[in-house]
Amino acid sequence: MRIVLQRCKQAAVTVEGHIVGQIQQGMLLLVGVTHDDTVEDTIFLADKLKALRIFHDGQGKMNLSLAEMGGQILSVSQFTLYGDCSKGRRPNFMSAARPEHALFIFETFNTNLRNHGFEVETGAFGEMMEVALTNSGPVTFFLDSKHRNE
């Protein structure tokens, strides 16, 4: 799994003119799933996000986790995170998971986040979405479940 995390003051997902997910201060997560992602990948990343200290404390240092500052999560499926642009002019999406597997992993990941006590809004899986946010910082991180020390 790959995640592009953006710390935000607010974020929303719109489908056909209707807001389907919206948060105030917290994290916007763009979530990509590949063929061999497992439930263990979802657990690892949910645990990582639970403890990740990317919010400012009273001294302006990144010392607070999402739980400590009371933020929310907007989780959006993003198969293009597995797009390969190394050859030619058109991205190759062969590394992106099939929709059935991607949906299972995406939903399991969001359930794991909720089990940590987070309020999680989502986009609309498989739909053409418009994502708007006010990035705070800007602060953006890239997480990959395959890049971990076990």
N, C-alpha and C positions, 0 to 999 in steps of 0.2 A: 504494500500500500504506500501511496505517496500522498502527502498533504502539503498544500501551501496554506500557511496560517497567516492571517493578517489581523493584528490587533486593531480594534475599531471602536469608534464612538457610537456608531450605529451602522446597521446593514439590513438590506431587504432583498428579497427575490420576488420578481414579478413574472407571471405567465399570462399571456394574452390580456394584459392590462389589469390583472388582479394580483394583489400581494398574497403570496402563498406561505411566506416565512419572513419574520422580521424580528430583530433584536435591538436593544440599546447597547450599552457598553459591553464589550466582550471580545469574542473571537469569531471571525469568519473563516471557516475551513473549506477549502476546495479539495475534495477527496477523490483520488484516482485508485482504481483497483485493477490488478493484473491477474492472469490465469491461476497462478499458484499461491495467491493470498489465502490465508486460513483464519480461523477464529483466533488463533494465537496472535496473528498480526494485529487484529482489532483490539485485543486485550493489551498488547504492548503499547500501541499508540494511545489508547484511552488512558492507560496508566501514566504515560509520559505527559499527556496534556493535563492530567489532574495535578501534577506536581510542578509543571513548568512555570518558572517565575519570570514573567515578562511584563508585569504591571508595576508602575511606580509606587514606592512607599512615600512616607512623609518627607524624606530627604531627596526625592527625585531619582532614586536608584531602582532598577528592575529587581525587586525583592519580593513581590507579591504574586501568588498564583491566582488563577481565575476564581477559585473557591474563596480565597481570602479577601478578594475585592468584590465578590458578589456579582460577577458578570454572567453573561449568557453566551450560548453558542449558536451560530447559524451554520449548519453543515450542508454542503452542496456537492452532489456527485459531479465529477469532472473527468470524464474518460480521456480527454485530450492531454492529461498529464502523462499519459503513456504514448503520446504521439512521437514518432521518430522522424525528425526533420534532417537527418544526416545525408540522405541521398535524394537527388531530384528536387523538384519544386513543390511536391504535394506530400503532406505528412502521411506516414504509414502508421496505422493504428492496430497492427497485428498483436502488439503486446498488451493492449487493453482487454480486460476480461469480457467474456460474453455477457449480455445483459442479465441473464438469470443468476449467474454467479456474482456479478457485480452488485446486483440488488441485495442478495443475501448478505454479502460482506458489508455493504454500506449500512443496511438496517441493523446488523449485529453490532457494528461499530457504534452507531447512535444509541443502541440499547445499553452498551457498556458505558457510554458517557452519562446517560441518564441514571444508571446504577451507581455512579459516583456522586449523584446528587445534582447534576447540572440540568438547567433548563435548556433544552435543545430544540430549536426550530430547524426545519429542513426546506430545501428547494423541492422541486417536483422531478423525481427520477425519470430520465429519458425524455424530458420535455425541453423545448427551446426556452431558455430562461434569460431574463435580464437581471443582473446582479449589481446592486448599488451599495456603496459603503463610503464612510468617512474613515480613512485609515489614520490611526492615531500614532504619530511619530514622524514619518511613517515607520512602522515596525512590521516586517514580513520575514517569516522563517519557512524553510523547507524541511520536512521530516519524511523519512523513508524507513519503513519497518524492516527492510533488508539490511540497513546500516545500523546495526546494534551489536553491542558486546553481550554475549550470552554466558 
